Amino acid sequence: MSGIRLDAIRSRTLGPLDLTVAAGELVFVSGPSGSGKSLLLRAIADLDPHEGEVWLGEERRSRIAPSSWRRRVGLLPAEAFWWAESVGEHLPGTTSVTDLRATAPIESSLGSRLPPIVVRLAKSLHRAPRPISNPPALPDPSIIADWLDKLGFGPDVLGWSVARLSTGERQRLALVRLLAQTPEVLLLDEATANLDPSNGARVESVVETYRKAHGAAVLWVSHDPEQRKRIAGPSLIIRNARLELEA
């Protein structure tokens, strides 16, 4: 994994900003409503117009294809967009069904408890990948199942219709969708804002586990001062379009 560095980033309301988040480090960002916290994350993800450069380790963002950048530097927005009917269709490879033998060990051990969408996920993640440059390292299905369990879901959630999900369920499942891309950097925009304390703690635990296991750099926008105290890490605040260390 690599850290991320902002070099004179400037948008219509921010900057210029310089910031380094090392691999495995978590940095919080706070600030009043309208100060530009979400705009900062969107600029880093290359989703909004801005000036300056962002570095992923020794690689310039301007030298990386946008699709590859947005996989390696993953943004979890406050309200995630869902484009398909079921939850499982939003995870890598769940629309391909090619080799039943690839999932035979899984099906024989779990039998009818596996919904069809989980079988499709397992098959797609076990088949030989297409020869593409810098392919993503997709997680094992058991890891996705573990994330779901830690966030309060069973594997059957992959067959649920997105339309039935509550706001909080969408927020937690969007985190699984993001982590399934195995990003090197997490950009989290109020990742627990719509959650009760119990589910908020679940999200914090999964993020911390992923950060430590993968050495991911995390930039987390949070309005919750207790959360910022609870999770160790520097806390910055946006004042007058600049980043300052929070007292």
Secondary structure, DSSP 8 states (H G I E B T S, - for coil): ---EEEEEEE-SS---EEEEE-TT-EEEEE-STTSSHHHHHHHHTT-S--EEEEEETTEEGGGS-HHHHHHHEEEE-SS----SSBSGGGSTTTT----GGGGHHHHHHHGGGS-HHHHHHHHHHHS-----SS------HHHHHHHHHHTT--GGGGGSBGGG--HHHHHHHHHHHHHTT--SEEEEESTTTTS-HHHHHHHHHHHHHHHHHHT-EEEEE---HHHHHHS-S-EEEEETTEEEE--
